[in-house]
Amino acid sequence: MRVLLDTVAFLFAIEDPDRLSRKTRTVLGDPANQRELSVISLAEIAMKNAAGKLNLSREDTMDALRRLQVSM
């Protein structure tokens, strides 16, 4: 199944997975599912970083995409 993560779900998945529902954690953890993130989410993360509302470097973001096997 293809799963499109929104920005908040992606951030919770990398920073505080317990904030995700059990069902969401199960879906994200299933290797049969294809996890995807919109390019707009990366822009939103960059804007939040620039505004000082988030402290997540580009390198950390890219590492999280690889670690969670999220494609764009």
PDB file with one MODEL, atoms N, CA, C and O in Angstrom:
MODEL        1
ATOM      1  N   MET A   1       0.846  -1.168   0.000  1.00  0.00           N
ATOM      2  CA  MET A   1       0.000   0.000   0.000  1.00  0.00           C
ATOM      3  C   MET A   1       0.897   1.238   0.000  1.00  0.00           C
ATOM      4  O   MET A   1       1.912   1.276   0.696  1.00  0.00           O
ATOM      5  N   ARG A   2       0.521   2.238  -0.775  1.00  0.00           N
ATOM      6  CA  ARG A   2       1.236   3.515  -0.776  1.00  0.00           C
ATOM      7  C   ARG A   2       0.689   4.379   0.350  1.00  0.00           C
ATOM      8  O   ARG A   2      -0.524   4.525   0.500  1.00  0.00           O
ATOM      9  N   VAL A   3       1.594   4.950   1.140  1.00  0.00           N
ATOM     10  CA  VAL A   3       1.204   5.770   2.284  1.00  0.00           C
ATOM     11  C   VAL A   3       1.855   7.140   2.130  1.00  0.00           C
ATOM     12  O   VAL A   3       3.081   7.251   2.108  1.00  0.00           O
ATOM     13  N   LEU A   4       1.034   8.182   2.023  1.00  0.00           N
ATOM     14  CA  LEU A   4       1.547   9.546   1.915  1.00  0.00           C
ATOM     15  C   LEU A   4       1.527  10.182   3.301  1.00  0.00           C
ATOM     16  O   LEU A   4       0.466  10.382   3.892  1.00  0.00           O
ATOM     17  N   LEU A   5       2.711  10.493   3.804  1.00  0.00           N
ATOM     18  CA  LEU A   5       2.819  11.131   5.116  1.00  0.00           C
ATOM     19  C   LEU A   5       2.649  12.635   4.975  1.00  0.00           C
ATOM     20  O   LEU A   5       3.189  13.239   4.047  1.00  0.00           O
ATOM     21  N   ASP A   6       1.906  13.239   5.884  1.00  0.00           N
ATOM     22  CA  ASP A   6       1.913  14.691   5.908  1.00  0.00           C
ATOM     23  C   ASP A   6       3.093  15.146   6.762  1.00  0.00           C
ATOM     24  O   ASP A   6       3.763  14.323   7.385  1.00  0.00           O
ATOM     25  N   THR A   7       3.344  16.428   6.792  1.00  0.00           N
ATOM     26  CA  THR A   7       4.517  16.963   7.474  1.00  0.00           C
ATOM     27  C   THR A   7       4.526  16.592   8.952  1.00  0.00           C
ATOM     28  O   THR A   7       5.552  16.159   9.477  1.00  0.00           O
ATOM     29  N   VAL A   8       3.394  16.757   9.622  1.00  0.00           N
ATOM     30  CA  VAL A   8       3.333  16.483  11.058  1.00  0.00           C
ATOM     31  C   VAL A   8       3.584  15.008  11.341  1.00  0.00           C
ATOM     32  O   VAL A   8       4.319  14.677  12.271  1.00  0.00           O
ATOM     33  N   ALA A   9       2.990  14.124  10.560  1.00  0.00           N
ATOM     34  CA  ALA A   9       3.213  12.685  10.771  1.00  0.00           C
ATOM     35  C   ALA A   9       4.682  12.334  10.571  1.00  0.00           C
ATOM     36  O   ALA A   9       5.236  11.534  11.325  1.00  0.00           O
ATOM     37  N   PHE A  10       5.315  12.923   9.564  1.00  0.00           N
ATOM     38  CA  PHE A  10       6.739  12.677   9.333  1.00  0.00           C
ATOM     39  C   PHE A  10       7.567  13.161  10.520  1.00  0.00           C
ATOM     40  O   PHE A  10       8.447  12.445  10.998  1.00  0.00           O
ATOM     41  N   LEU A  11       7.287  14.369  10.994  1.00  0.00           N
ATOM     42  CA  LEU A  11       8.044  14.908  12.131  1.00  0.00           C
ATOM     43  C   LEU A  11       7.828  14.068  13.387  1.00  0.00           C
ATOM     44  O   LEU A  11       8.780  13.794  14.118  1.00  0.00           O
ATOM     45  N   PHE A  12       6.591  13.659  13.642  1.00  0.00           N
ATOM     46  CA  PHE A  12       6.336  12.789  14.792  1.00  0.00           C
ATOM     47  C   PHE A  12       7.076  11.469  14.641  1.00  0.00           C
ATOM     48  O   PHE A  12       7.637  10.961  15.611  1.00  0.00           O
ATOM     49  N   ALA A  13       7.085  10.912  13.442  1.00  0.00           N
ATOM     50  CA  ALA A  13       7.746   9.620  13.210  1.00  0.00           C
ATOM     51  C   ALA A  13       9.229   9.689  13.526  1.00  0.00           C
ATOM     52  O   ALA A  13       9.804   8.709  14.000  1.00  0.00           O
ATOM     53  N   ILE A  14       9.859  10.833  13.271  1.00  0.00           N
ATOM     54  CA  ILE A  14      11.303  10.913  13.515  1.00  0.00           C
ATOM     55  C   ILE A  14      11.649  11.487  14.880  1.00  0.00           C
ATOM     56  O   ILE A  14      12.725  11.207  15.408  1.00  0.00           O
ATOM     57  N   GLU A  15      10.752  12.292  15.466  1.00  0.00           N
ATOM     58  CA  GLU A  15      11.081  12.945  16.727  1.00  0.00           C
ATOM     59  C   GLU A  15      10.384  12.336  17.935  1.00  0.00           C
ATOM     60  O   GLU A  15      10.963  12.284  19.020  1.00  0.00           O
ATOM     61  N   ASP A  16       9.148  11.874  17.763  1.00  0.00           N
ATOM     62  CA  ASP A  16       8.379  11.365  18.902  1.00  0.00           C
ATOM     63  C   ASP A  16       7.311  10.384  18.415  1.00  0.00           C
ATOM     64  O   ASP A  16       6.125  10.712  18.411  1.00  0.00           O
ATOM     65  N   PRO A  17       7.733   9.165  17.999  1.00  0.00           N
ATOM     66  CA  PRO A  17       6.786   8.200  17.422  1.00  0.00           C
ATOM     67  C   PRO A  17       5.604   7.859  18.329  1.00  0.00           C
ATOM     68  O   PRO A  17       4.555   7.450  17.834  1.00  0.00           O
ATOM     69  N   ASP A  18       5.751   8.018  19.638  1.00  0.00           N
ATOM     70  CA  ASP A  18       4.645   7.711  20.543  1.00  0.00           C
ATOM     71  C   ASP A  18       3.454   8.651  20.348  1.00  0.00           C
ATOM     72  O   ASP A  18       2.348   8.348  20.795  1.00  0.00           O
ATOM     73  N   ARG A  19       3.670   9.770  19.693  1.00  0.00           N
ATOM     74  CA  ARG A  19       2.569  10.700  19.420  1.00  0.00           C
ATOM     75  C   ARG A  19       1.700  10.217  18.258  1.00  0.00           C
ATOM     76  O   ARG A  19       0.596  10.721  18.054  1.00  0.00           O
ATOM     77  N   LEU A  20       2.198   9.246  17.503  1.00  0.00           N
ATOM     78  CA  LEU A  20       1.409   8.651  16.423  1.00  0.00           C
ATOM     79  C   LEU A  20       0.488   7.584  17.001  1.00  0.00           C
ATOM     80  O   LEU A  20       0.812   6.957  18.009  1.00  0.00           O
ATOM     81  N   SER A  21      -0.647   7.382  16.367  1.00  0.00           N
ATOM     82  CA  SER A  21      -1.545   6.320  16.822  1.00  0.00           C
ATOM     83  C   SER A  21      -0.886   4.956  16.599  1.00  0.00           C
ATOM     84  O   SER A  21       0.032   4.820  15.790  1.00  0.00           O
ATOM     85  N   ARG A  22      -1.364   3.973  17.315  1.00  0.00           N
ATOM     86  CA  ARG A  22      -0.844   2.615  17.160  1.00  0.00           C
ATOM     87  C   ARG A  22      -1.018   2.137  15.723  1.00  0.00           C
ATOM     88  O   ARG A  22      -0.120   1.514  15.156  1.00  0.00           O
ATOM     89  N   LYS A  23      -2.177   2.432  15.139  1.00  0.00           N
ATOM     90  CA  LYS A  23      -2.444   2.018  13.757  1.00  0.00           C
ATOM     91  C   LYS A  23      -1.448   2.671  12.798  1.00  0.00           C
ATOM     92  O   LYS A  23      -0.933   2.014  11.893  1.00  0.00           O
ATOM     93  N   THR A  24      -1.179   3.953  12.995  1.00  0.00           N
ATOM     94  CA  THR A  24      -0.226   4.654  12.128  1.00  0.00           C
ATOM     95  C   THR A  24       1.167   4.065  12.268  1.00  0.00           C
ATOM     96  O   THR A  24       1.855   3.862  11.267  1.00  0.00           O
ATOM     97  N   ARG A  25       1.595   3.788  13.495  1.00  0.00           N
ATOM     98  CA  ARG A  25       2.916   3.179  13.706  1.00  0.00           C
ATOM     99  C   ARG A  25       2.992   1.818  13.028  1.00  0.00           C
ATOM    100  O   ARG A  25       4.027   1.461  12.465  1.00  0.00           O
ATOM    101  N   THR A  26       1.904   1.055  13.078  1.00  0.00           N
ATOM    102  CA  THR A  26       1.872  -0.261  12.437  1.00  0.00           C
ATOM    103  C   THR A  26       1.992  -0.125  10.920  1.00  0.00           C
ATOM    104  O   THR A  26       2.759  -0.847  10.283  1.00  0.00           O
ATOM    105  N   VAL A  27       1.233   0.799  10.354  1.00  0.00           N
ATOM    106  CA  VAL A  27       1.279   1.017   8.899  1.00  0.00           C
ATOM    107  C   VAL A  27       2.671   1.465   8.476  1.00  0.00           C
ATOM    108  O   VAL A  27       3.207   0.968   7.485  1.00  0.00           O
ATOM    109  N   LEU A  28       3.261   2.398   9.215  1.00  0.00           N
ATOM    110  CA  LEU A  28       4.593   2.893   8.865  1.00  0.00           C
ATOM    111  C   LEU A  28       5.666   1.830   9.049  1.00  0.00           C
ATOM    112  O   LEU A  28       6.669   1.824   8.336  1.00  0.00           O
ATOM    113  N   GLY A  29       5.457   0.944   9.993  1.00  0.00           N
ATOM    114  CA  GLY A  29       6.444  -0.095  10.262  1.00  0.00           C
ATOM    115  C   GLY A  29       6.358  -1.301   9.350  1.00  0.00           C
ATOM    116  O   GLY A  29       7.255  -2.145   9.355  1.00  0.00           O
ATOM    117  N   ASP A  30       5.301  -1.396   8.572  1.00  0.00           N
ATOM    118  CA  ASP A  30       5.119  -2.540   7.676  1.00  0.00           C
ATOM    119  C   ASP A  30       5.994  -2.359   6.437  1.00  0.00           C
ATOM    120  O   ASP A  30       5.761  -1.441   5.650  1.00  0.00           O
ATOM    121  N   PRO A  31       7.002  -3.223   6.250  1.00  0.00           N
ATOM    122  CA  PRO A  31       7.907  -3.064   5.105  1.00  0.00           C
ATOM    123  C   PRO A  31       7.221  -3.248   3.751  1.00  0.00           C
ATOM    124  O   PRO A  31       7.780  -2.873   2.720  1.00  0.00           O
ATOM    125  N   ALA A  32       6.027  -3.819   3.746  1.00  0.00           N
ATOM    126  CA  ALA A  32       5.300  -3.996   2.485  1.00  0.00           C
ATOM    127  C   ALA A  32       4.700  -2.675   1.995  1.00  0.00           C
ATOM    128  O   ALA A  32       4.355  -2.543   0.821  1.00  0.00           O
ATOM    129  N   ASN A  33       4.577  -1.703   2.896  1.00  0.00           N
ATOM    130  CA  ASN A  33       4.009  -0.411   2.522  1.00  0.00           C
ATOM    131  C   ASN A  33       5.082   0.516   1.965  1.00  0.00           C
ATOM    132  O   ASN A  33       6.227   0.514   2.418  1.00  0.00           O
ATOM    133  N   GLN A  34       4.690   1.297   0.985  1.00  0.00           N
ATOM    134  CA  GLN A  34       5.591   2.278   0.375  1.00  0.00           C
ATOM    135  C   GLN A  34       5.291   3.642   0.994  1.00  0.00           C
ATOM    136  O   GLN A  34       4.236   4.226   0.746  1.00  0.00           O
ATOM    137  N   ARG A  35       6.231   4.147   1.802  1.00  0.00           N
ATOM    138  CA  ARG A  35       6.064   5.421   2.480  1.00  0.00           C
ATOM    139  C   ARG A  35       6.537   6.558   1.576  1.00  0.00           C
ATOM    140  O   ARG A  35       7.624   6.494   1.003  1.00  0.00           O
ATOM    141  N   GLU A  36       5.706   7.603   1.453  1.00  0.00           N
ATOM    142  CA  GLU A  36       6.034   8.728   0.585  1.00  0.00           C
ATOM    143  C   GLU A  36       5.811  10.038   1.330  1.00  0.00           C
ATOM    144  O   GLU A  36       4.983  10.128   2.236  1.00  0.00           O
ATOM    145  N   LEU A  37       6.573  11.052   0.921  1.00  0.00           N
ATOM    146  CA  LEU A  37       6.461  12.393   1.494  1.00  0.00           C
ATOM    147  C   LEU A  37       6.443  13.383   0.344  1.00  0.00           C
ATOM    148  O   LEU A  37       7.227  13.264  -0.597  1.00  0.00           O
ATOM    149  N   SER A  38       5.559  14.351   0.416  1.00  0.00           N
ATOM    150  CA  SER A  38       5.465  15.370  -0.624  1.00  0.00           C
ATOM    151  C   SER A  38       6.651  16.328  -0.541  1.00  0.00           C
ATOM    152  O   SER A  38       7.162  16.607   0.544  1.00  0.00           O
ATOM    153  N   VAL A  39       7.072  16.819  -1.675  1.00  0.00           N
ATOM    154  CA  VAL A  39       8.133  17.827  -1.718  1.00  0.00           C
ATOM    155  C   VAL A  39       7.690  19.071  -0.948  1.00  0.00           C
ATOM    156  O   VAL A  39       8.521  19.772  -0.369  1.00  0.00           O
ATOM    157  N   ILE A  40       6.403  19.342  -0.940  1.00  0.00           N
ATOM    158  CA  ILE A  40       5.874  20.484  -0.192  1.00  0.00           C
ATOM    159  C   ILE A  40       6.192  20.340   1.295  1.00  0.00           C
ATOM    160  O   ILE A  40       6.437  21.339   1.971  1.00  0.00           O
ATOM    161  N   SER A  41       6.192  19.116   1.811  1.00  0.00           N
ATOM    162  CA  SER A  41       6.538  18.906   3.221  1.00  0.00           C
ATOM    163  C   SER A  41       7.972  19.336   3.503  1.00  0.00           C
ATOM    164  O   SER A  41       8.254  19.899   4.560  1.00  0.00           O
ATOM    165  N   LEU A  42       8.879  19.075   2.565  1.00  0.00           N
ATOM    166  CA  LEU A  42      10.265  19.526   2.749  1.00  0.00           C
ATOM    167  C   LEU A  42      10.337  21.045   2.765  1.00  0.00           C
ATOM    168  O   LEU A  42      11.092  21.625   3.546  1.00  0.00           O
ATOM    169  N   ALA A  43       9.558  21.689   1.909  1.00  0.00           N
ATOM    170  CA  ALA A  43       9.517  23.154   1.901  1.00  0.00           C
ATOM    171  C   ALA A  43       8.961  23.672   3.224  1.00  0.00           C
ATOM    172  O   ALA A  43       9.463  24.656   3.767  1.00  0.00           O
ATOM    173  N   GLU A  44       7.933  23.017   3.740  1.00  0.00           N
ATOM    174  CA  GLU A  44       7.348  23.421   5.021  1.00  0.00           C
ATOM    175  C   GLU A  44       8.363  23.260   6.152  1.00  0.00           C
ATOM    176  O   GLU A  44       8.462  24.126   7.022  1.00  0.00           O
ATOM    177  N   ILE A  45       9.113  22.167   6.147  1.00  0.00           N
ATOM    178  CA  ILE A  45      10.151  21.952   7.161  1.00  0.00           C
ATOM    179  C   ILE A  45      11.213  23.044   7.059  1.00  0.00           C
ATOM    180  O   ILE A  45      11.657  23.573   8.079  1.00  0.00           O
ATOM    181  N   ALA A  46      11.620  23.382   5.848  1.00  0.00           N
ATOM    182  CA  ALA A  46      12.623  24.437   5.646  1.00  0.00           C
ATOM    183  C   ALA A  46      12.110  25.783   6.153  1.00  0.00           C
ATOM    184  O   ALA A  46      12.856  26.534   6.781  1.00  0.00           O
ATOM    185  N   MET A  47      10.844  26.091   5.884  1.00  0.00           N
ATOM    186  CA  MET A  47      10.270  27.360   6.347  1.00  0.00           C
ATOM    187  C   MET A  47      10.191  27.410   7.867  1.00  0.00           C
ATOM    188  O   MET A  47      10.476  28.443   8.474  1.00  0.00           O
ATOM    189  N   LYS A  48       9.802  26.289   8.486  1.00  0.00           N
ATOM    190  CA  LYS A  48       9.740  26.248   9.950  1.00  0.00           C
ATOM    191  C   LYS A  48      11.133  26.404  10.553  1.00  0.00           C
ATOM    192  O   LYS A  48      11.295  27.061  11.582  1.00  0.00           O
ATOM    193  N   ASN A  49      12.132  25.806   9.921  1.00  0.00           N
ATOM    194  CA  ASN A  49      13.514  25.980  10.380  1.00  0.00           C
ATOM    195  C   ASN A  49      13.928  27.445  10.277  1.00  0.00           C
ATOM    196  O   ASN A  49      14.495  27.996  11.220  1.00  0.00           O
ATOM    197  N   ALA A  50      13.650  28.073   9.146  1.00  0.00           N
ATOM    198  CA  ALA A  50      14.034  29.468   8.926  1.00  0.00           C
ATOM    199  C   ALA A  50      13.345  30.410   9.911  1.00  0.00           C
ATOM    200  O   ALA A  50      13.915  31.426  10.308  1.00  0.00           O
ATOM    201  N   ALA A  51      12.121  30.068  10.303  1.00  0.00           N
ATOM    202  CA  ALA A  51      11.366  30.903  11.239  1.00  0.00           C
ATOM    203  C   ALA A  51      11.727  30.614  12.693  1.00  0.00           C
ATOM    204  O   ALA A  51      11.220  31.270  13.603  1.00  0.00           O
ATOM    205  N   GLY A  52      12.603  29.632  12.912  1.00  0.00           N
ATOM    206  CA  GLY A  52      13.002  29.287  14.271  1.00  0.00           C
ATOM    207  C   GLY A  52      11.988  28.438  15.021  1.00  0.00           C
ATOM    208  O   GLY A  52      12.094  28.286  16.238  1.00  0.00           O
ATOM    209  N   LYS A  53      11.011  27.885  14.318  1.00  0.00           N
ATOM    210  CA  LYS A  53       9.981  27.055  14.945  1.00  0.00           C
ATOM    211  C   LYS A  53      10.351  25.582  14.974  1.00  0.00           C
ATOM    212  O   LYS A  53       9.655  24.772  15.586  1.00  0.00           O
ATOM    213  N   LEU A  54      11.454  25.235  14.307  1.00  0.00           N
ATOM    214  CA  LEU A  54      11.893  23.850  14.218  1.00  0.00           C
ATOM    215  C   LEU A  54      13.405  23.846  14.115  1.00  0.00           C
ATOM    216  O   LEU A  54      13.998  24.728  13.495  1.00  0.00           O
ATOM    217  N   ASN A  55      14.020  22.858  14.722  1.00  0.00           N
ATOM    218  CA  ASN A  55      15.476  22.736  14.648  1.00  0.00           C
ATOM    219  C   ASN A  55      15.804  21.360  14.075  1.00  0.00           C
ATOM    220  O   ASN A  55      16.145  20.432  14.808  1.00  0.00           O
ATOM    221  N   LEU A  56      15.696  21.247  12.761  1.00  0.00           N
ATOM    222  CA  LEU A  56      15.953  19.984  12.082  1.00  0.00           C
ATOM    223  C   LEU A  56      16.760  20.300  10.831  1.00  0.00           C
ATOM    224  O   LEU A  56      16.229  20.837   9.859  1.00  0.00           O
ATOM    225  N   SER A  57      18.026  19.968  10.859  1.00  0.00           N
ATOM    226  CA  SER A  57      18.905  20.308   9.739  1.00  0.00           C
ATOM    227  C   SER A  57      18.525  19.530   8.483  1.00  0.00           C
ATOM    228  O   SER A  57      17.830  18.516   8.537  1.00  0.00           O
ATOM    229  N   ARG A  58      19.000  20.033   7.367  1.00  0.00           N
ATOM    230  CA  ARG A  58      18.769  19.345   6.088  1.00  0.00           C
ATOM    231  C   ARG A  58      19.346  17.937   6.145  1.00  0.00           C
ATOM    232  O   ARG A  58      18.721  16.986   5.675  1.00  0.00           O
ATOM    233  N   GLU A  59      20.536  17.807   6.719  1.00  0.00           N
ATOM    234  CA  GLU A  59      21.189  16.498   6.818  1.00  0.00           C
ATOM    235  C   GLU A  59      20.359  15.541   7.670  1.00  0.00           C
ATOM    236  O   GLU A  59      20.202  14.372   7.319  1.00  0.00           O
ATOM    237  N   ASP A  60      19.826  16.038   8.794  1.00  0.00           N
ATOM    238  CA  ASP A  60      18.990  15.193   9.653  1.00  0.00           C
ATOM    239  C   ASP A  60      17.703  14.785   8.943  1.00  0.00           C
ATOM    240  O   ASP A  60      17.238  13.654   9.085  1.00  0.00           O
ATOM    241  N   THR A  61      17.140  15.705   8.185  1.00  0.00           N
ATOM    242  CA  THR A  61      15.924  15.395   7.428  1.00  0.00           C
ATOM    243  C   THR A  61      16.195  14.310   6.396  1.00  0.00           C
ATOM    244  O   THR A  61      15.435  13.348   6.284  1.00  0.00           O
ATOM    245  N   MET A  62      17.276  14.466   5.645  1.00  0.00           N
ATOM    246  CA  MET A  62      17.619  13.470   4.623  1.00  0.00           C
ATOM    247  C   MET A  62      17.947  12.123   5.264  1.00  0.00           C
ATOM    248  O   MET A  62      17.587  11.077   4.724  1.00  0.00           O
ATOM    249  N   ASP A  63      18.623  12.141   6.405  1.00  0.00           N
ATOM    250  CA  ASP A  63      18.925  10.904   7.125  1.00  0.00           C
ATOM    251  C   ASP A  63      17.633  10.209   7.553  1.00  0.00           C
ATOM    252  O   ASP A  63      17.516   8.989   7.441  1.00  0.00           O
ATOM    253  N   ALA A  64      16.668  10.981   8.042  1.00  0.00           N
ATOM    254  CA  ALA A  64      15.385  10.411   8.467  1.00  0.00           C
ATOM    255  C   ALA A  64      14.635   9.807   7.279  1.00  0.00           C
ATOM    256  O   ALA A  64      14.017   8.750   7.407  1.00  0.00           O
ATOM    257  N   LEU A  65      14.688  10.472   6.131  1.00  0.00           N
ATOM    258  CA  LEU A  65      14.044   9.918   4.932  1.00  0.00           C
ATOM    259  C   LEU A  65      14.640   8.561   4.577  1.00  0.00           C
ATOM    260  O   LEU A  65      13.917   7.621   4.246  1.00  0.00           O
ATOM    261  N   ARG A  66      15.961   8.469   4.649  1.00  0.00           N
ATOM    262  CA  ARG A  66      16.622   7.186   4.340  1.00  0.00           C
ATOM    263  C   ARG A  66      16.291   6.135   5.401  1.00  0.00           C
ATOM    264  O   ARG A  66      15.967   4.992   5.078  1.00  0.00           O
ATOM    265  N   ARG A  67      16.378   6.534   6.656  1.00  0.00           N
ATOM    266  CA  ARG A  67      16.162   5.592   7.759  1.00  0.00           C
ATOM    267  C   ARG A  67      14.741   5.028   7.738  1.00  0.00           C
ATOM    268  O   ARG A  67      14.537   3.835   7.958  1.00  0.00           O
ATOM    269  N   LEU A  68      13.773   5.885   7.476  1.00  0.00           N
ATOM    270  CA  LEU A  68      12.374   5.449   7.434  1.00  0.00           C
ATOM    271  C   LEU A  68      11.972   4.905   6.067  1.00  0.00           C
ATOM    272  O   LEU A  68      10.835   4.476   5.874  1.00  0.00           O
ATOM    273  N   GLN A  69      12.903   4.925   5.125  1.00  0.00           N
ATOM    274  CA  GLN A  69      12.666   4.458   3.757  1.00  0.00           C
ATOM    275  C   GLN A  69      11.469   5.170   3.130  1.00  0.00           C
ATOM    276  O   GLN A  69      10.550   4.550   2.596  1.00  0.00           O
ATOM    277  N   VAL A  70      11.523   6.502   3.218  1.00  0.00           N
ATOM    278  CA  VAL A  70      10.474   7.345   2.651  1.00  0.00           C
ATOM    279  C   VAL A  70      10.955   7.864   1.307  1.00  0.00           C
ATOM    280  O   VAL A  70      12.069   8.374   1.190  1.00  0.00           O
ATOM    281  N   SER A  71      10.112   7.733   0.300  1.00  0.00           N
ATOM    282  CA  SER A  71      10.465   8.256  -1.022  1.00  0.00           C
ATOM    283  C   SER A  71       9.667   9.524  -1.285  1.00  0.00           C
ATOM    284  O   SER A  71       8.720   9.853  -0.571  1.00  0.00           O
ATOM    285  N   MET A  72      10.083  10.224  -2.333  1.00  0.00           N
ATOM    286  CA  MET A  72       9.412  11.469  -2.699  1.00  0.00           C
ATOM    287  C   MET A  72       8.715  11.282  -4.021  1.00  0.00           C
ATOM    288  O   MET A  72       8.081  12.212  -4.521  1.00  0.00           O
TER     289      MET A  72
ENDMDL
END
